[in-house]
Amino acid sequence: MPIKAEWVAFKLENIRLLPSNLMGVYECGHKRGSKVLYIGKGNIRARLLAHAKEKEFGIVTHFRKRRADNPDDAEDRLLSEYKRKYGKLPLLNKNKPSGDQWKGILY
């Protein structure tokens, strides 16, 4: 089951508002989650701040998160559900796309 939380704009000021010790899972999306681009786990604030510096994450516009006692298991479940539904992993969980691979992905 996807994360049941409001999508938040993927901006440094929003990421910095997160507790520095929040462990869990998160989804990064495009256009308020019309496409989930990445599913991740760990220290959510630290991971999102790191992603904000990565070129590939420039297409991310929103994120949502959920606290999890066992982030590894929670991420595995989210990735499995996504793959079962769409037949593949989210774009940024796979090899990073380049060139023509971006065509048609977001629009």
Secondary structure as GFF3:
##gff-version 3
##sequence-region A 1 107
A	DSSP	beta_strand	8	9	.	.	.	ID=ss1
A	DSSP	alpha_helix	12	16	.	.	.	ID=ss2
A	DSSP	beta_strand	23	30	.	.	.	ID=ss3
A	DSSP	beta_strand	35	43	.	.	.	ID=ss4
A	DSSP	alpha_helix	44	52	.	.	.	ID=ss5
A	DSSP	three_ten_helix	55	59	.	.	.	ID=ss6
A	DSSP	beta_strand	62	67	.	.	.	ID=ss7
A	DSSP	alpha_helix	71	86	.	.	.	ID=ss8
A	DSSP	three_ten_helix	91	93	.	.	.	ID=ss9
A	DSSP	three_ten_helix	99	102	.	.	.	ID=ss10
###
